Amino acid sequence: MRATGHMEDSSRPEVRRWLRRSILSLLVLLVVAAAAGFVYENISEQRDRRFNPMPGKLVDVGGRKMHIDCTGEGSPTVVLDSGLGDTFLSWHRVQPEIAKFTRVCSYDRAGLGYSESSSQPRTSKVIANELQDLLQAAGIAAPYVMVGHSMGGYDVRVFTSLCRSEVAGMVLVDSSHPDQENRFPPELKNMEGSWQCEAQFIEYSMPFGIPRLLGLCDDDPSSRAADCNWHSSKEQVAEMKAFSQSANEAAASGSLGDMPLVVLSHDPDKPSSDLPPDLAKPLNEAWQKMQEELAHLSTRGTRTIAKNSAHYIQIDRPDVVIDAVHKVVEQARQAQTQPPAANH
């Protein structure tokens, strides 16, 4: 018995040494893998951007650079604001056509695409102030026709409330509604939580090239060059977390008076493929009702349903967006040429 006990005691240091070596080897392997992934990600990002050069220009805004791409000529200038986490490329099917009848600018919010990050909270009020600074720094003069997709609808409404005299019209492209979180089915909350977790996984793993290796980056090289990077994934999560505050700010922005307004809504028969059918129906019904409410933000507001289009109308039915923007631009031009009403 004493001999057996002695053998057990003598084996324990060997076991501990083996465990230490195993743990150390694992840590070294993880560090090497992380370093390799970091190098791979940085080389891939540089390669993507070298072979897919950025259109437009970078403008210094308060010590950081923001990306804006303006094409065409004429007044008013159309300003395109993308949905949550999206870059300027979400407008690639409509901007060239709008440029045929007026000046049009798409841009990347701070932290997205080619724009450098901001230390400010990613709420619509902050975003609207940053957009105002960008337009001034880039020499893009008013008047503007503001076009916002999804969460970008919050941004353009808040921008308009801050710069009312500079905005001549608005187009809301399947825009978010400030009260949607209260009026959507409660089950959606669980899905939103899982979407945020997925976005956070991409954020934390992006520096090590994991999303790229898993094929989570866009297949289109231009899109991959713009948004397959850490700061864009970080910005998307920040916008998600600030969504409720942005909704409150949009709700407080008030009426648009008699401003030319067109509200575009997706086809009720084409709900999001991310939703189960039993959830898609009540959510879609609530969405359509809220879209109608958005059209009443202005006494001149109208609403159009984009047939055969899901949420990204500017991708599925660019012609509908182009026609709506053209309509609002023409209304704005007519208002500019009309003499002021005489006072009696």
C-alpha positions in Angstrom: 0.0 0.0 0.0 2.8 2.4 0.9 4.6 1.6 -2.5 1.4 2.3 -4.4 0.9 5.6 -2.6 4.5 6.5 -3.4 3.9 5.8 -7.1 0.8 8.0 -7.1 2.6 10.8 -5.4 5.5 10.7 -7.9 3.1 10.7 -10.9 1.3 13.9 -9.9 4.2 16.3 -10.9 4.3 14.5 -14.3 0.6 15.1 -14.7 0.8 18.7 -13.7 3.7 19.3 -16.1 1.8 17.6 -18.9 -1.2 19.8 -18.2 0.9 22.9 -18.2 2.6 22.0 -21.5 -0.8 21.2 -23.0 -2.4 24.5 -21.9 0.7 26.4 -23.0 0.7 24.7 -26.4 -3.0 25.5 -26.8 -2.4 29.2 -25.9 0.5 29.4 -28.3 -1.7 27.8 -31.0 -4.5 30.3 -30.4 -2.1 33.3 -30.4 -0.6 32.1 -33.7 -4.0 31.5 -35.3 -5.3 34.9 -34.1 -2.1 36.6 -35.5 -2.5 34.7 -38.8 -6.1 35.7 -39.0 -5.3 39.3 -38.2 -2.7 39.4 -41.0 -5.1 37.6 -43.4 -7.9 40.0 -42.7 -5.8 43.1 -43.2 -4.2 41.9 -46.4 -7.6 40.9 -47.7 -9.1 44.3 -46.9 -6.2 46.1 -48.6 -6.4 43.9 -51.7 -10.2 44.4 -52.0 -9.9 48.2 -51.8 -6.9 48.3 -54.2 -8.8 46.4 -56.9 -12.2 48.2 -56.2 -11.3 51.9 -55.7 -13.7 54.1 -53.8 -15.9 56.4 -55.9 -16.5 60.0 -54.7 -14.2 61.6 -52.1 -13.2 61.7 -48.5 -14.0 65.0 -46.7 -12.6 66.2 -43.4 -15.4 66.7 -40.9 -14.3 67.8 -37.5 -10.9 66.0 -37.7 -12.2 62.8 -39.2 -12.8 61.8 -42.8 -16.3 61.0 -44.2 -17.1 59.5 -47.6 -19.5 61.1 -50.0 -20.2 60.4 -53.7 -22.0 63.1 -55.7 -23.0 62.8 -59.4 -25.1 64.8 -61.8 -25.9 68.5 -61.9 -28.9 70.6 -60.9 -30.9 71.7 -58.0 -32.3 70.6 -55.6 -29.6 68.1 -54.5 -30.9 64.6 -53.6 -29.3 63.2 -50.5 -29.5 59.4 -50.1 -29.4 57.9 -46.6 -29.1 54.1 -46.3 -30.7 51.7 -43.9 -29.2 50.3 -40.7 -25.6 49.2 -41.2 -25.8 49.8 -45.0 -23.2 51.7 -47.0 -23.7 54.1 -50.0 -23.7 51.1 -52.3 -27.3 50.3 -51.4 -28.2 53.1 -53.8 -26.1 51.8 -56.8 -29.1 51.0 -58.9 -30.9 54.4 -58.5 -28.1 57.0 -58.2 -27.0 56.9 -61.9 -30.6 57.4 -63.1 -31.3 60.3 -60.6 -28.0 61.9 -61.8 -29.6 62.3 -65.2 -32.0 65.0 -63.9 -30.4 66.5 -60.9 -27.4 66.4 -58.5 -27.5 63.4 -56.2 -25.2 62.4 -53.3 -24.9 59.1 -51.4 -22.6 58.8 -48.4 -21.4 56.6 -45.7 -22.4 57.4 -42.1 -19.4 57.7 -39.7 -17.9 54.2 -39.1 -19.6 52.6 -42.2 -17.9 51.9 -45.5 -15.2 54.3 -46.3 -16.0 56.8 -43.5 -13.9 57.0 -40.3 -15.6 56.2 -37.0 -17.1 58.7 -34.6 -16.9 58.7 -30.9 -20.4 60.0 -30.6 -23.5 57.8 -29.9 -25.0 56.4 -33.1 -28.4 58.0 -32.8 -30.3 59.7 -35.6 -29.8 63.2 -34.1 -26.0 62.7 -34.0 -26.1 61.2 -37.5 -28.2 64.2 -38.8 -25.7 66.7 -37.3 -22.8 64.8 -38.8 -24.6 64.8 -42.2 -25.1 68.5 -42.0 -21.4 69.1 -41.2 -20.5 66.8 -44.1 -22.7 68.6 -46.7 -21.2 72.0 -45.6 -17.6 70.7 -45.6 -18.2 69.2 -49.1 -19.7 72.4 -50.4 -23.1 70.7 -51.2 -25.5 73.6 -51.0 -29.2 73.5 -50.2 -32.0 73.0 -51.1 -32.0 69.2 -50.5 -34.5 66.4 -51.3 -33.9 63.9 -48.5 -34.3 60.2 -49.3 -34.1 57.7 -46.4 -34.4 53.9 -46.5 -35.5 51.9 -43.5 -33.7 53.4 -40.4 -32.4 56.1 -42.8 -36.0 57.4 -42.6 -35.4 58.4 -39.0 -32.2 60.2 -40.0 -33.7 62.3 -42.8 -36.7 63.2 -40.6 -34.4 64.4 -37.8 -32.2 66.2 -40.3 -35.2 68.0 -41.7 -36.4 69.1 -38.2 -32.9 70.6 -37.6 -32.5 72.2 -41.1 -36.2 72.8 -42.1 -35.4 75.8 -44.4 -32.9 73.7 -46.4 -35.1 70.8 -47.2 -37.4 71.0 -50.2 -38.9 67.5 -50.2 -38.6 64.0 -48.9 -38.9 60.4 -50.1 -39.2 57.6 -47.5 -38.3 54.2 -48.9 -40.0 51.5 -46.7 -39.0 53.7 -43.8 -39.0 52.6 -40.2 -41.8 54.0 -38.1 -41.0 55.4 -34.6 -43.7 53.3 -32.9 -42.9 50.0 -34.6 -41.2 48.3 -31.7 -44.5 48.8 -29.7 -46.8 47.6 -32.4 -44.9 44.6 -33.8 -45.7 41.1 -32.5 -43.9 40.5 -29.2 -42.3 37.4 -30.7 -40.1 39.6 -32.9 -38.2 40.7 -29.8 -36.6 37.3 -29.5 -35.6 37.4 -33.2 -34.1 40.9 -32.8 -32.0 39.6 -29.9 -30.6 36.8 -32.0 -29.9 39.2 -34.9 -28.0 41.5 -32.6 -26.0 38.5 -31.2 -25.1 37.5 -34.8 -24.0 41.1 -35.5 -21.9 41.1 -32.4 -20.2 37.8 -33.3 -19.3 39.3 -36.7 -18.0 42.5 -34.9 -15.8 40.6 -32.5 -14.5 38.0 -35.0 -14.0 40.4 -37.9 -10.4 41.5 -36.9 -9.3 37.8 -37.2 -10.8 37.2 -40.6 -13.4 34.7 -39.4 -16.5 36.1 -41.2 -14.5 36.3 -44.4 -13.4 32.6 -44.0 -17.0 31.6 -43.2 -18.2 33.3 -46.4 -20.3 35.9 -44.5 -18.8 38.8 -46.5 -20.6 39.8 -49.7 -19.7 38.0 -52.9 -19.8 41.3 -54.8 -16.2 42.7 -54.7 -17.3 46.3 -54.4 -19.6 45.6 -51.5 -16.9 43.5 -49.9 -14.4 46.3 -50.2 -16.8 48.8 -48.6 -18.2 46.9 -45.7 -16.3 43.7 -44.9 -14.2 45.4 -42.2 -14.2 45.8 -38.4 -15.3 49.4 -38.1 -18.4 48.8 -40.3 -19.5 45.7 -38.3 -18.9 47.7 -35.1 -21.0 50.6 -36.4 -23.9 48.3 -37.3 -24.1 47.0 -33.8 -23.9 50.5 -32.4 -26.8 51.6 -34.6 -28.8 48.5 -33.5 -28.3 49.5 -29.8 -29.3 53.1 -30.5 -32.3 52.2 -32.6 -34.9 52.9 -29.8 -33.4 56.3 -29.1 -33.4 57.1 -32.8 -37.0 56.2 -33.0 -37.8 58.6 -30.1 -35.9 61.4 -31.9 -37.8 60.7 -35.2 -41.1 60.8 -33.3 -40.2 64.2 -31.8 -39.2 65.6 -35.2 -42.9 66.7 -35.8 -44.9 67.4 -38.9 -43.5 68.1 -42.4 -46.3 70.7 -43.0 -47.0 70.9 -46.7 -43.6 69.6 -47.9 -43.6 67.3 -51.0 -43.5 63.8 -49.6 -43.7 60.3 -51.2 -43.8 57.2 -49.0 -42.8 54.0 -50.8 -43.8 50.6 -49.2 -42.8 47.1 -50.0 -45.3 44.7 -51.5 -47.5 43.1 -48.8 -47.2 39.8 -50.7 -43.4 39.8 -50.4 -42.7 39.7 -46.6 -39.2 39.2 -45.3 -37.8 35.7 -45.9 -36.2 35.9 -42.4 -39.5 35.6 -40.7 -41.7 32.5 -40.2 -45.1 32.8 -41.9 -47.1 32.9 -38.7 -45.1 36.0 -37.6 -44.8 37.6 -41.1 -48.5 38.1 -41.5 -49.3 40.2 -38.4 -46.0 42.1 -38.7 -46.7 43.0 -42.3 -50.2 44.2 -41.5 -48.8 46.5 -38.8 -46.1 47.7 -41.1 -48.6 48.6 -43.9 -50.7 50.6 -41.4 -47.7 52.5 -40.2 -46.6 53.2 -43.7 -49.9 54.9 -44.4 -49.4 57.0 -41.2 -46.0 58.2 -42.5 -47.7 59.5 -45.6 -49.7 61.8 -43.4 -46.6 63.6 -42.1 -47.3 66.1 -44.8 -50.5 67.5 -46.2 -49.0 66.8 -49.6 -47.9 63.3 -48.8 -48.7 60.3 -51.1 -48.0 56.6 -50.8 -47.0 54.0 -53.4 -46.7 50.3 -52.9 -43.8 48.9 -54.9 -45.2 45.7 -56.4 -42.9 42.6 -56.5 -40.5 44.3 -54.1 -39.4 43.3 -50.6 -37.8 45.7 -48.1 -35.0 46.9 -50.4 -37.1 48.7 -52.9 -34.1 50.5 -54.3 -32.7 47.1 -55.3 -35.8 45.2 -56.2 -37.7 48.1 -58.0 -35.3 50.9 -58.6 -37.7 52.4 -61.1 -40.2 53.1 -58.4 -37.7 55.0 -56.3 -36.4 56.9 -59.3 -39.9 58.0 -60.3 -40.7 59.1 -56.7 -37.5 61.1 -56.5 -38.2 62.7 -59.8 -41.7 63.6 -58.8 -40.5 65.3 -55.6 -37.7 67.1 -57.3 -40.1 68.6 -59.9 -42.5 69.7 -57.1 -39.6 71.3 -55.3 -38.5 73.1 -58.5 -42.0 74.4 -59.1 -42.1 75.8 -55.5 -38.8 77.6 -56.1 -40.1 79.3 -59.3 -43.5 80.3 -57.8 -43.6 84.0 -56.6 -44.4 84.4 -52.9 -48.0 84.9 -52.0 -49.0 88.6 -51.6 -49.9 89.8 -48.2 -53.3 91.5 -47.9 
